[in-house]
C-alpha cells in the first residue's frame, strides 16, 4: 500500500488500538471513549486518519513471518524453525509441523495475538467509521461516498479473512452499545452461507461508489477500487462454492449450542454458477481499465536479452515489477521490514564466489515437492510425460551445455530433475547450477548462477544464513536488486505485494466455469492465456501430444485436476496454496508428505545430489480451520470450538 497509508498514520493507528484495548473482552462492544471518537471525526483530515486506521488492519501478506499462507503451508521450509533466523521469524512454521494449539494459537486473528491482527477490533473500527462519518462538517458528498465504500470493502474483507481461517464466524453488522447486557455481547457463530451472503452484500454495496482505477497514481496506489472489489467478490464466491464450504458432510455435527447447523449439507451447483458470473464481471472491468498479463520491458538497453531470459522475466516481473499491468490489488504496507530486512533478503542467494554479503540471509527455502510440481518443457506434469526421465530425476546428473546456457550454467553439472522443465520452473526457482539473472548482472550471456554445494558461495557456510533444501524462491526477488560484494551491500527495490493479479482471476474463472458447465472452449481459452505467457502450448495440444493421458482435458474431473495444478504452479510461493488445498479438500494429499531437499552438506555431485528428509509434517481433519483460543471460548460460552480442537 502507498506509504501515505502505511506510515503517515501509523502512530494514530497505534493510538487508536491502545485506546480501544480496554474494551470488554467480547467481539463487538463499542468503547466508551466517546470524546476521543468525536475528536476523530471533527474535520476531514482527522476523519481521513480514521479511514487509514481501518486500512491499517490489512494483513502483512508480503512478510513471511506474518503470512500464514507462506510459513503455514508446505511451499517453504526454513532452518532453525523454533528460533529467529536473523531477519526472519519462522514461528508460524510450527503449523506445518502439526504444532498448532488452542492455548495460544499461531496467527490468531480472532484475538489479535501471536502473529495475528485483531480482526474483531478491525470490524468495530469499521462500524465506528460508519456511525460517525456524517459528523464530518467539511467532507464533500462525493468523497464521503467513496470513503464509506472503501470501509465497506474492508469490513467485507476482514469477515472473509476470518471465514477462511475459522469457517462460520459471528457477523459484526453493527456495534452494540457499552450498556449492552452480558447475554447480548456473547454472540453466536453464524452459518457459513449467511456469512458469505453478508460479505457479498457489503461488496455489492461498495462497488458502485468506488473508482474503477486509482484517481491519482501518485497518492492513491493501494486504495480500494471497483476492480479490486469485484475481483475479491469473485474469489469469495469461488471459495464458497468449493468442496470445503459447499455441501461438506464432514461437518454434519458442527452446530451451535442452540442446534443451528453451521455448514449447509447439500451441494449446490448454483454456487458455481454464481461464482462464474462474479468472475466474468470482474474480468469485464479488468478489460475496461486495460489490464493485461505482464510483459517484461528492460530498464536499460545496454544488453539484448535472449527470448529465453525475456520469457523468464515476463513471469518473474508479474510479481516484482512495481504496479505492473497485471496487479489487480497490491499492498506494500504488508511488504518490507526496515532497511535491508525482509522477504527478498531471505529469498536471495549468495551469488559471487569472491565473497559473501552479510545482509543476504538465504533463510527461505523451497522443498523438493514444489520443484516437482512444475511441468516438463512439454507443458504437462513430469510424471505424465513419457519423454521426461522421471524415475531417475533425483539419482542422475547431467552437465549443462550451450543449448541450456540461459537456464543452467554451461559446463556445470546438476540434477536431471533440473533439465527439460517449463519456463516457470526457471523463473521461480534458483538451484545448484541454475542461472540467476539480475542482482547486478544484466548481461544474460554472463549472468550470476547458484553454487550451493558445501563450501561454495551459496552453500552452508554460516550457522544460520543458509538455504536448507537447495531450492531458492527466486520468483520473489526483484531482478533490479544489486549485490555489491566489494562493499558488502545489498540494495533492494521494493514492490507491492500482489494480493490479487490477473492471471489468478483467469484461473478462478476457468475453475468456476468448468465446475458449473464442464469443459468448453472458453475454459481452455482462459487457461491457455496463462500458459501462453508462461511459454507453453495450449492445454489440448500439450496433452494430446505429450501426456500419458491425452484425453484428460476432455472431462470435468480431468480438467479440474489440470486447473488446480495450473493454479498451484502459476501462483506458487505467493501464499495462496495454503488456502487452495484447503478449499479443495486436498490438503492431506500434500501436507502429510515430508519436506525434502538435497543433502546440503555434500561438497561433490555424489554427496550433494541425495534426497533427504528435512522435516516431517502433519495434517489432520481439524487443521482445515484454525482453532479459536481457549480464552475466547471460556469468555463467551455461546461460541463453539472448531471440530477436532
VEXTOR-577529 format. One record per residue (C-alpha): x, y, z. Coordinates in steps of 0.05 Angstrom, whole numbers, padded with zeros to 5 digits, always signed. Each point is the difference from the previous one (the first is absolute). Layout:
N
XYZ
...
//
This chain:
645
+00000+00000+00000
+00023+00071-00013
+00047+00026+00054
-00050+00054+00019
-00047-00055+00024
+00050-00045+00034
+00045+00051+00034
-00032+00069+00002
-00054-00022+00048
+00035-00057+00034
+00006+00038+00065
-00074+00017+00000
-00017-00073-00014
+00041-00021+00060
-00034+00053+00042
-00068-00025-00022
+00017-00072+00016
+00026+00021+00069
-00062+00039+00016
-00045-00057-00021
+00038-00055+00036
-00037+00012+00065
-00066-00023-00030
-00037-00059+00028
+00026-00067-00025
-00057-00012-00048
-00003+00008-00075
-00040+00062-00015
-00007+00048+00058
+00011+00074-00013
+00054+00032+00044
-00025+00054+00046
+00052+00052-00018
-00052+00040-00038
+00037+00065+00005
+00060-00030-00035
-00045-00026-00056
-00033+00068-00008
+00068+00031-00007
+00019-00051-00054
-00059+00024-00043
+00003+00075+00014
+00027+00016-00070
+00021-00032-00065
+00073-00008+00017
-00014-00035+00065
-00053-00045-00032
+00050-00019-00055
+00047-00024+00054
-00055-00044+00027
-00013-00026-00070
+00073-00021-00005
-00005-00031+00069
-00052-00046-00031
+00050-00015-00055
+00055-00014+00051
-00029-00068+00017
+00014-00029-00069
+00043-00062+00009
+00075+00004-00011
-00002-00050-00057
+00068+00017-00028
+00034-00015+00066
+00014-00075+00008
+00003+00007+00075
-00074+00022+00002
-00030-00034-00062
-00031-00066+00022
-00007-00017-00074
+00076+00001-00007
+00028-00028+00065
-00060-00044+00015
-00001-00034-00068
+00048-00050-00031
+00028+00048-00052
+00057+00022+00046
+00047-00033+00048
+00047+00038+00047
+00060-00017+00042
-00005+00008+00075
-00077-00004+00001
-00004+00015+00074
+00048+00058+00001
+00010+00067-00033
+00037-00009-00065
+00029+00071+00002
-00052+00043-00036
-00051-00056-00009
-00043-00024+00057
-00024-00069-00020
-00048-00010+00058
-00060-00015-00046
+00040-00058-00029
-00023-00038+00062
-00068-00007-00034
+00032-00043-00055
+00031-00044+00053
-00068-00013+00032
+00012+00044+00061
-00061+00046-00004
-00035+00005+00067
-00061+00030+00036
+00036+00033+00058
+00038+00051-00042
-00017-00014-00073
+00049+00021-00053
-00025+00055-00048
-00057+00017+00048
-00044+00049-00037
-00057-00014+00047
+00034+00034+00060
+00056+00036-00037
+00058-00039+00030
+00060-00043-00020
+00011+00029-00070
-00073+00015-00012
-00037+00066-00003
-00062+00016+00043
-00053-00007-00054
-00060+00008+00045
+00030+00065+00023
+00009+00018-00074
-00074-00013-00012
-00018+00043+00060
+00042+00057-00030
-00035-00008-00067
-00067+00006+00035
+00024+00061+00040
+00018+00032-00066
-00070-00011-00028
-00032+00026+00064
+00039+00065+00000
+00018+00019-00071
-00062+00044-00006
+00028+00045+00054
+00057+00024-00044
-00020+00070-00018
+00050+00014-00057
-00005-00067-00037
-00033+00007-00069
-00053-00050-00020
+00040-00034-00055
+00060-00013+00044
-00044-00024+00056
-00033-00051-00046
+00067-00026-00021
+00027-00005+00071
-00062-00037+00024
+00008-00048-00059
+00073-00012+00017
-00017-00017+00072
-00056-00045-00022
+00050-00037-00042
+00048-00005+00058
-00055-00025+00045
-00018-00054-00051
+00073-00019-00009
+00012-00008+00075
-00062-00044+00006
+00026-00040-00060
+00069-00009+00030
-00032-00026+00064
-00046-00046-00039
+00058-00033-00035
+00038-00009+00065
-00056-00021+00046
-00060-00020-00042
-00066+00025+00030
+00011+00065+00039
-00043+00052+00035
-00024+00055-00046
+00019+00069+00026
-00053+00040-00037
-00005+00055+00053
+00033+00016+00065
-00039-00012+00063
+00000+00058+00050
+00041-00004+00063
-00064-00007+00040
-00016-00068-00032
-00011-00055+00050
+00045-00061+00004
-00047-00044-00041
-00002+00049-00058
+00075+00003-00008
+00010-00075+00003
-00013-00011-00074
-00009-00064-00039
+00036-00024-00062
-00042+00007-00064
-00010-00053-00054
+00052+00002-00056
-00051+00018-00054
-00024+00060+00041
+00071+00024+00010
+00014-00005-00075
-00064+00036-00019
+00015+00057+00048
+00071+00007-00028
-00028+00002-00070
-00053+00050+00021
+00053+00048+00026
+00042-00008-00063
-00061+00013-00044
-00017+00063+00041
+00072+00024-00004
+00016-00011-00074
-00045+00054-00033
+00032+00056+00042
+00072-00021-00012
+00042+00027-00058
+00016-00052-00053
+00074+00017+00007
+00044+00045+00042
-00019+00073-00006
+00073+00021+00009
+00057-00049-00006
+00044+00047+00039
-00041-00003+00064
-00051-00056-00004
+00037-00064-00018
-00027-00053+00046
-00068+00032+00011
-00060-00043-00015
-00031+00003-00069
-00062-00030-00032
+00046-00047-00038
+00027-00026+00066
-00069-00006+00031
-00028-00041-00057
+00062-00044-00004
-00002-00016+00075
-00075-00014-00007
+00019-00051-00054
+00050-00033+00047
-00049-00001+00057
-00053-00035-00042
+00049-00050-00029
+00022-00016+00071
-00072-00007+00023
-00016-00047-00059
+00061-00044+00014
-00005-00068+00036
+00021+00025+00068
-00061+00046+00004
-00049-00030-00050
-00039-00059+00028
+00057-00023+00045
-00029-00059+00038
+00063-00006+00042
-00032+00055+00042
-00069-00029+00007
+00004+00003+00076
+00032+00069+00003
-00056+00041+00032
-00010+00056+00049
-00023-00017+00070
-00071+00020-00022
+00002-00052-00055
+00014+00047-00059
+00034-00038-00057
+00063+00038-00019
+00016-00035-00066
-00053-00012-00053
-00001-00075-00013
-00026+00003-00072
+00047+00012-00059
-00023+00059-00043
+00020+00005-00073
-00031+00069+00000
+00057+00024+00044
+00047-00014-00058
-00047+00037-00048
+00002+00060+00047
+00076-00004+00005
+00008-00004-00075
-00042+00062-00011
+00039+00038+00054
+00065-00019-00034
-00027+00022-00068
-00022+00067+00029
+00069+00010+00030
+00034-00017-00065
-00044+00049-00037
+00023+00058+00043
+00072-00023-00005
-00006+00005-00075
-00034+00068+00007
+00061+00028+00037
+00046-00034-00050
+00033-00050+00046
+00043-00053-00033
+00050-00054+00018
+00068+00029+00015
+00052+00004-00056
+00071+00018+00018
+00031+00064-00025
+00074+00009+00017
+00018+00063+00037
+00065+00005-00037
+00018-00015-00072
+00072-00016+00016
-00012-00074-00014
-00045-00036-00048
-00034-00056+00038
-00013-00069-00029
-00072-00021-00009
+00012-00052+00054
+00020+00052+00052
-00055+00048-00021
-00053-00054+00009
+00026-00013+00071
-00004+00074+00014
-00072+00003-00027
-00016-00050+00054
+00043+00026+00057
-00019+00072-00013
-00074-00015+00010
+00018-00001+00074
+00058+00047+00008
-00012+00055-00051
-00032+00059+00037
-00074+00010-00016
+00006-00037-00065
-00059-00011-00047
-00019-00066+00033
-00007+00023+00072
-00073+00006+00019
+00014+00012+00074
+00068+00014+00028
+00017+00020+00071
+00070+00023+00019
-00020+00012+00073
+00005-00075+00006
+00068-00005-00031
+00064+00027+00028
+00040-00001+00064
+00041+00062+00016
+00064+00006-00041
+00028-00063-00030
-00043-00049+00038
-00058-00035-00033
-00026-00050-00048
+00051+00011-00055
+00061-00004+00045
-00024-00069+00022
-00016-00023-00070
+00064+00026-00032
+00059-00048-00012
+00072+00018+00011
+00025+00003-00071
+00073+00019-00004
+00059-00047+00013
+00043+00059+00024
-00036+00014+00065
-00065+00003+00040
-00048+00056+00016
-00021-00003+00072
-00070+00028-00014
-00018-00056-00049
-00032-00050+00047
-00021-00059-00044
-00048-00025+00053
-00060-00013-00044
+00006-00066-00036
-00048-00038-00045
-00012-00074+00013
+00011-00050-00056
-00075-00016-00006
-00010+00071-00027
+00057-00008-00050
-00033-00065-00023
-00066+00036-00010
+00021+00039-00062
-00012-00029-00069
+00049-00029-00048
+00022+00043-00059
-00059-00033-00038
-00050+00033+00047
-00026-00062+00036
+00016-00029+00069
+00068-00032+00002
-00030-00065+00026
-00046-00002-00061
+00052+00017-00054
+00031-00064-00030
+00058+00040-00027
+00020+00026+00070
+00048-00044+00039
-00045-00001+00061
+00027-00063+00032
+00072+00026+00001
-00015+00073+00012
+00034+00001+00068
+00054-00053-00010
+00028+00020-00067
+00041+00063-00015
+00014+00036-00065
+00046+00056-00023
-00028+00064-00029
+00017+00016-00072
-00007+00057-00049
-00072-00019-00013
-00019+00011+00073
+00047+00057+00018
-00056+00049+00016
-00028-00049+00051
+00061-00037+00026
+00072+00021+00000
+00037-00029-00058
+00049-00054+00023
-00030-00007+00070
-00031-00065+00023
-00068-00001+00033
-00057-00049+00012
-00041-00030-00056
-00063+00029+00032
+00025+00071-00017
+00002-00013-00075
-00057+00003-00051
-00047+00039+00044
-00050+00055-00017
+00021+00073+00002
-00036+00013+00066
+00046-00051+00034
+00061+00042-00019
-00035+00066+00013
-00023-00020+00069
+00056-00042+00028
+00075+00006+00011
+00040-00064+00008
+00071-00027-00003
+00024+00014-00070
-00060+00044-00017
+00007+00068-00033
-00022+00059+00042
-00013+00060-00045
+00007+00069+00033
+00026+00018+00069
+00051+00046-00034
+00016-00044-00061
-00045+00021-00058
+00037-00035-00057
-00035-00067-00008
+00061-00026-00037
+00041+00011+00063
-00050-00008+00057
+00006-00019+00072
-00015-00073+00016
-00011-00038+00065
+00052-00046+00031
-00031-00033+00060
+00047-00057+00018
+00038+00002+00065
+00054+00052-00002
-00028+00037-00060
-00026+00072+00001
-00074-00018+00012
+00015-00063+00040
-00001-00015+00074
+00054+00046+00026
-00036+00035+00056
-00034-00029+00062
-00066+00034-00017
+00004+00034-00068
-00010-00059-00047
-00052-00031-00045
-00020-00067+00029
-00030-00034-00061
+00041+00021-00061
-00057+00038-00033
-00006+00076+00005
-00065+00040-00011
+00031+00043-00055
-00070+00021-00022
-00005+00047+00060
+00065+00038-00013
-00002+00062-00043
+00051-00007-00056
+00020+00073+00010
+00027-00014+00069
+00076+00005+00003
+00051-00038+00039
+00066+00037+00007
+00051-00047+00030
+00056+00051+00003
-00040+00043+00048
-00039-00056+00034
-00067+00031-00020
-00066-00023-00027
-00048+00052-00027
-00072-00020-00009
-00056+00029-00042
-00066-00008+00035
-00063-00021-00035
-00073-00003+00021
-00020-00069+00022
-00050-00030-00051
-00062-00017+00040
-00036-00013-00065
+00025+00000-00072
-00032-00011-00068
+00029-00070-00013
-00032-00024+00065
-00068+00028-00021
+00006-00035-00067
+00009-00066+00036
-00056+00013+00049
-00047+00012-00058
+00024-00064-00036
-00012-00039+00064
-00069+00028+00012
-00024-00012-00071
+00027-00071-00002
-00035-00016+00065
-00065+00033-00023
-00004-00027-00072
+00061-00043-00014
+00056+00007-00052
-00010+00051-00054
+00038+00043-00049
-00007+00058+00048
+00031-00039+00058
+00058-00022-00044
+00009+00072-00024
+00010+00029+00070
+00047-00056+00021
+00039+00010-00064
+00008+00075+00011
+00040-00017+00062
+00038-00056-00035
+00018+00043-00060
+00031+00053+00045
+00038-00057+00033
+00028-00022-00067
-00042-00063-00007
-00046-00027-00054
-00074-00004+00012
-00029-00052+00047
-00032-00045-00054
+00062-00002-00045
+00047-00012+00059
-00039-00058+00028
-00016-00031-00068
+00073+00002-00020
+00039-00014+00064
-00042-00030+00056
-00013-00072+00019
-00072+00024+00008
-00016+00038-00064
-00075+00003+00014
+00008+00029+00070
-00022+00071-00019
-00064-00026-00031
-00036-00019+00064
-00022+00044+00058
+00039-00041+00050
+00063-00001-00043
-00004+00074-00015
-00012+00015+00074
+00066-00035+00016
+00035+00039-00055
-00028+00067+00023
+00020-00013+00072
+00071-00018-00020
+00004+00060-00047
-00021+00045+00058
+00050-00032+00048
+00055+00013-00050
-00019+00070-00024
-00009+00029+00070
+00052-00043+00034
+00038+00034+00058
-00053+00055+00006
-00034-00027+00062
-00063-00024-00036
+00014-00075+00001
-00017-00003+00075
-00072+00023-00015
-00009-00037-00066
+00016-00070+00024
-00047+00011+00059
-00059+00025-00041
+00010-00058-00049
+00005-00049+00059
+00065-00028-00027
+00044+00023+00056
+00016-00070+00028
+00027-00020-00068
+00055+00053+00007
+00009+00017+00073
+00014-00071+00024
+00059-00006-00047
+00068+00016+00031
+00039+00062-00020
+00061-00023-00038
+00062+00030-00032
+00070-00014-00022
+00055-00021+00048
+00027+00070+00009
+00062-00022+00038
+00024-00036-00062
+00060+00031-00035
-00001-00043-00063
-00054-00021-00049
-00001-00070+00030
-00009+00025+00071
-00045+00061-00013
-00051-00030-00048
-00033-00046+00050
-00071+00012+00023
-00009+00007+00074
-00059+00013+00046
+00006+00068+00033
-00064-00001+00042
-00060-00044+00006
-00065+00038-00003
-00069-00017+00027
-00071+00017-00022
-00064-00024+00033
-00073+00012-00016
-00002+00053+00054
+00053+00041-00036
-00047+00023-00055
-00017+00057+00047
+00040+00035+00054
-00021-00009+00072
-00034+00055+00040
+00041+00015+00062
-00019-00034+00064
-00006+00068+00033
-00052+00023-00051
-00041-00063+00009
+00001+00008+00075
-00018+00074-00004
-00059-00011-00047
-00037-00065+00016
-00043+00008-00062
+00061-00013-00045
+00011-00072-00021
+00071-00023-00015
+00019-00023-00070
-00005-00076-00007
+00060-00039+00023
+00026+00054+00045
//
